[in-house]
Every structure is written in structure tokens, then in C-alpha cells.
């Protein structure tokens, strides 16, 4: 695969691409995740034989850029901002057009947005608010987030496919807000299934920090294979 890092609109993003990609995969990533992109892309290629372009863009203020609305701290002292709208606008108005132009992709190439943890929640939120994404993958998503259950109760996703996953030990934590993640993801899955959406819920071994690269790769691959 071709691999390069590009600076565009004051942001960097890393691209790994097959020849003639049929799918465009987008992931918000912090510095740690960017350091493991090759491993994640390798996992995706082991899970699907369909050609794709993978692009991970750097997120420097995690709690602000990926949060759909303001919320108080749940752990530590850092509160959550409301930058998800700006981040989604960057993806749709800057990142996607730039990638499509640089790599001569079709304008209607299926776009899959995926992410891990709060980036997974962001991907799900974007799947509810934007028509640009064919599928979204919320991998170990922060569905414990204050107000999330109210948000999904009155809305239906615009994305055609939704992938959800969680580690079996993630709900077994002392923090009572975060411990709700298991019941919340089960509820979201049941809501989506009852409304006839193409939704998958996959359970993984381990806690929130177990094999994030492989888990995210599984989400992207499932979205591609079910397209």
C-alpha cells in the first residue's frame, strides 16, 4: 500500500491506500493511535480483500474536538467541549474533498467513519447528523456520555449501517457513569434493530484498553463487507 502524511488546512492526516480503492475509511486519531496506523491497516487487510483508502487525521484536543456538546468531567478534571460540529464540518468540507481530489476518487465513493472511545461516540453522532457516511463504526464508544441516551431516543441515523462493539470488562468499573456503557450500548443496539437498521453489536474480550487497533480494524472491515 502507498503510505504518506499530508498537511492540509492546518491539519495533518496519514493515508494508506490500495490501488483503485472502492471504499474511503476515515478515522479521528490521537498521536498514540497515529503511531499504530500501519498495524491497524494490516489488520483491516487481513479481514477484507476489498481495496480501500484509509485516512487518519490528527486530533489534538480530544475532549473538545470530538464531544457533541459540553459536559462536566467524568474522570479527572477536564470537562468536555462541543467541537464535534466543527470536526464534522472539517471532514465533509475539507478532508474528503482534498482526499478525493488528490487520489482521483469517485465523488460517490462509500465513506466509512470509525473511531475508538470518544472518537467512536463522535462517529456514531456523525452517523445520526450527516448523510455523508455510508456506514459508521463506534468501537468501544463512550455511550456513557451524559445526554447520549436522550439524543438517540428521538432520532434515527442517516448512515445506512452502524457497527457497535464493546469489551466485556468495560462495564465492570468503579466509575458509575462509565459503568453504564454496557447497558447503554445494549439499549442503542435494540433501538436500532427494532427500527429496522442494519446494525451489528460485537463483544470483545478484555477491558477498554485491550487491542484497540484490532477492534477498530474489525469495525471498519465489517462495515466494508456488509456494504
C-alpha positions as CSV (number, residue, x, y, z in Angstrom):
1,X,0.0,0.0,0.0
2,X,1.0,3.6,-0.5
3,X,1.6,5.5,2.7
4,X,2.1,9.2,3.2
5,X,1.3,12.0,5.6
6,X,-0.3,15.2,4.3
7,X,-0.7,18.7,5.7
8,X,-3.9,20.4,4.6
9,X,-5.9,23.2,6.2
10,X,-3.5,23.3,9.2
11,X,-4.2,19.6,10.0
12,X,-2.1,16.5,9.3
13,X,-3.6,13.3,8.1
14,X,-2.0,10.0,7.2
15,X,-3.1,8.0,4.2
16,X,-2.7,4.3,3.4
17,X,-4.2,3.3,0.1
18,X,-4.6,0.4,-2.3
19,X,-4.7,0.9,-6.0
20,X,-8.2,1.7,-7.2
21,X,-9.8,1.9,-3.8
22,X,-13.5,1.1,-3.6
23,X,-14.0,2.4,0.0
24,X,-12.8,5.5,1.8
25,X,-12.2,4.9,5.6
26,X,-11.9,8.0,7.9
27,X,-10.7,7.9,11.5
28,X,-10.0,10.7,14.0
29,X,-6.8,9.7,15.9
30,X,-4.6,11.0,18.6
31,X,-0.8,10.8,18.5
32,X,-0.7,7.3,20.1
33,X,-3.2,5.9,17.5
34,X,-1.3,7.6,14.6
35,X,1.8,5.6,15.7
36,X,-0.1,2.3,15.2
37,X,-1.8,3.1,11.9
38,X,0.3,0.5,10.0
39,X,-0.8,-2.2,12.4
40,X,-4.4,-1.3,12.2
41,X,-4.4,-1.1,8.4
42,X,-2.7,-4.5,8.3
43,X,-5.5,-6.0,10.4
44,X,-8.1,-4.5,8.1
45,X,-6.4,-6.1,5.1
46,X,-6.4,-9.4,6.8
47,X,-10.2,-9.1,7.4
48,X,-11.3,-8.0,3.9
49,X,-9.9,-8.3,0.4
50,X,-11.7,-5.3,-0.9
51,X,-9.4,-2.3,-1.8
52,X,-9.7,0.8,0.3
53,X,-8.1,4.1,1.1
54,X,-7.6,4.7,4.9
55,X,-7.1,8.2,6.2
56,X,-6.5,9.1,9.9
57,X,-6.5,12.8,10.8
58,X,-4.9,14.1,14.0
59,X,-7.0,15.2,16.9
60,X,-5.1,17.4,19.4
61,X,-7.8,18.4,21.8
62,X,-9.6,15.1,22.3
63,X,-12.3,16.2,24.8
64,X,-13.2,19.2,22.8
65,X,-12.9,18.3,19.2
66,X,-14.9,15.0,19.5
67,X,-17.6,16.0,22.0
68,X,-21.0,16.7,20.6
69,X,-21.9,19.0,23.5
70,X,-20.5,20.4,26.7
71,X,-20.4,18.1,29.7
72,X,-18.7,18.1,33.1
73,X,-15.7,16.0,33.8
74,X,-16.4,12.3,34.3
75,X,-12.8,11.3,35.3
76,X,-10.0,13.7,36.1
77,X,-10.6,17.5,35.9
78,X,-11.0,18.1,32.2
79,X,-14.5,18.9,31.0
80,X,-15.9,18.1,27.6
81,X,-16.4,20.8,25.0
82,X,-18.7,21.0,22.0
83,X,-16.4,20.8,19.0
84,X,-17.9,17.8,17.2
85,X,-19.8,20.0,14.8
86,X,-16.6,21.8,13.7
87,X,-14.8,18.5,13.3
88,X,-17.6,17.0,11.2
89,X,-17.5,20.1,9.0
90,X,-13.8,19.7,8.6
91,X,-14.3,16.1,7.4
92,X,-17.1,16.9,5.0
93,X,-15.9,20.3,3.7
94,X,-12.1,20.0,3.8
95,X,-10.8,16.4,4.3
96,X,-13.0,14.4,2.0
97,X,-12.7,16.9,-1.0
98,X,-9.0,17.0,-0.5
99,X,-8.6,13.2,-0.5
100,X,-10.9,12.7,-3.4
101,X,-9.0,15.3,-5.5
102,X,-5.5,14.1,-4.6
103,X,-6.3,10.4,-5.2
104,X,-8.7,10.9,-8.1
105,X,-11.5,9.0,-6.3
106,X,-15.1,8.9,-7.4
107,X,-17.3,11.6,-5.8
108,X,-19.8,9.0,-4.6
109,X,-17.2,6.6,-3.2
110,X,-18.7,5.0,0.0
111,X,-17.3,6.7,3.1
112,X,-17.0,4.8,6.4
113,X,-16.3,6.9,9.5
114,X,-14.9,5.0,12.5
115,X,-13.3,5.7,15.8
116,X,-12.3,4.4,19.2
117,X,-13.6,5.5,22.6
118,X,-14.7,9.2,22.4
119,X,-13.9,9.1,18.7
120,X,-16.3,6.1,18.5
121,X,-19.0,8.3,20.0
122,X,-18.2,11.0,17.6
123,X,-18.5,8.6,14.6
124,X,-22.0,7.5,15.9
125,X,-23.1,11.1,16.4
126,X,-22.0,11.9,12.9
127,X,-23.9,8.9,11.6
128,X,-27.1,10.5,13.1
129,X,-26.4,14.0,11.9
130,X,-24.8,13.7,8.5
131,X,-25.9,12.0,5.3
132,X,-22.3,11.8,4.0
133,X,-21.4,8.5,5.6
134,X,-22.5,5.1,4.2
135,X,-21.5,3.4,7.5
136,X,-20.1,4.3,10.9
137,X,-18.2,2.2,13.4
138,X,-18.4,3.1,17.0
139,X,-15.7,0.9,18.6
140,X,-15.8,0.8,22.4
141,X,-17.7,4.1,22.1
142,X,-18.3,6.4,25.0
143,X,-22.0,5.8,25.0
144,X,-21.9,6.5,28.8
145,X,-21.6,10.2,27.7
146,X,-24.1,12.5,29.5
147,X,-27.2,13.1,27.4
148,X,-26.4,10.4,24.8
149,X,-29.4,8.2,25.6
150,X,-31.8,11.2,25.2
151,X,-30.1,12.1,21.9
152,X,-30.6,8.7,20.3
153,X,-34.1,8.1,21.7
154,X,-35.6,10.8,19.5
155,X,-33.5,10.3,16.3
156,X,-32.7,7.8,13.7
157,X,-29.3,7.5,12.0
158,X,-28.8,8.8,8.5
159,X,-26.0,6.3,7.9
160,X,-27.2,3.0,6.4
161,X,-25.0,0.8,8.6
162,X,-24.0,1.0,12.2
163,X,-21.3,-1.1,13.9
164,X,-21.0,-1.2,17.6
165,X,-18.6,-3.0,19.8
166,X,-17.5,-3.2,23.4
167,X,-15.1,-5.1,25.6
168,X,-16.8,-7.5,28.1
169,X,-15.0,-5.9,31.0
170,X,-15.7,-2.3,30.1
171,X,-18.8,-2.0,32.2
172,X,-17.1,-3.5,35.2
173,X,-15.5,-0.3,36.5
174,X,-15.9,1.7,39.7
175,X,-16.9,4.9,38.0
176,X,-20.7,4.7,38.0
177,X,-21.1,7.0,34.9
178,X,-18.8,4.9,32.8
179,X,-20.1,1.6,34.2
180,X,-23.4,2.4,32.3
181,X,-21.6,1.8,29.0
182,X,-22.8,-1.8,28.8
183,X,-26.5,-1.2,29.3
184,X,-26.4,1.9,27.1
185,X,-24.8,0.1,24.2
186,X,-27.3,-2.8,24.5
187,X,-30.1,-0.3,24.5
188,X,-28.8,1.5,21.5
189,X,-28.5,-1.8,19.6
190,X,-32.0,-2.8,20.5
191,X,-33.4,0.6,19.5
192,X,-31.7,0.5,16.1
193,X,-32.6,-3.2,15.5
194,X,-36.3,-2.5,16.4
195,X,-36.3,0.3,13.8
196,X,-35.0,-1.9,11.1
197,X,-31.5,-0.6,10.8
198,X,-28.5,-2.7,9.6
199,X,-26.7,-2.8,13.0
200,X,-24.1,-5.1,14.5
201,X,-23.1,-5.3,18.1
202,X,-19.8,-7.3,18.7
203,X,-18.4,-8.2,22.1
204,X,-14.7,-8.4,22.6
205,X,-12.5,-9.9,25.3
206,X,-10.9,-7.6,27.7
207,X,-11.3,-4.0,29.0
208,X,-11.3,-0.7,27.3
209,X,-7.6,-0.8,26.6
210,X,-7.4,-4.3,25.1
211,X,-6.3,-4.4,21.4
212,X,-7.8,-1.1,20.3
213,X,-6.1,-1.4,16.9
214,X,-7.6,-4.8,16.1
215,X,-11.0,-3.8,17.5
216,X,-11.1,-0.7,15.2
217,X,-9.9,-2.7,12.3
218,X,-12.8,-5.2,12.8
219,X,-15.3,-2.4,12.8
220,X,-14.0,-1.0,9.5
221,X,-13.8,-4.4,7.9
222,X,-17.3,-5.3,8.9
223,X,-18.7,-2.1,7.5
224,X,-16.9,-2.8,4.2
225,X,-18.0,-6.4,4.0
226,X,-21.7,-5.5,4.7
227,X,-21.8,-2.7,2.2
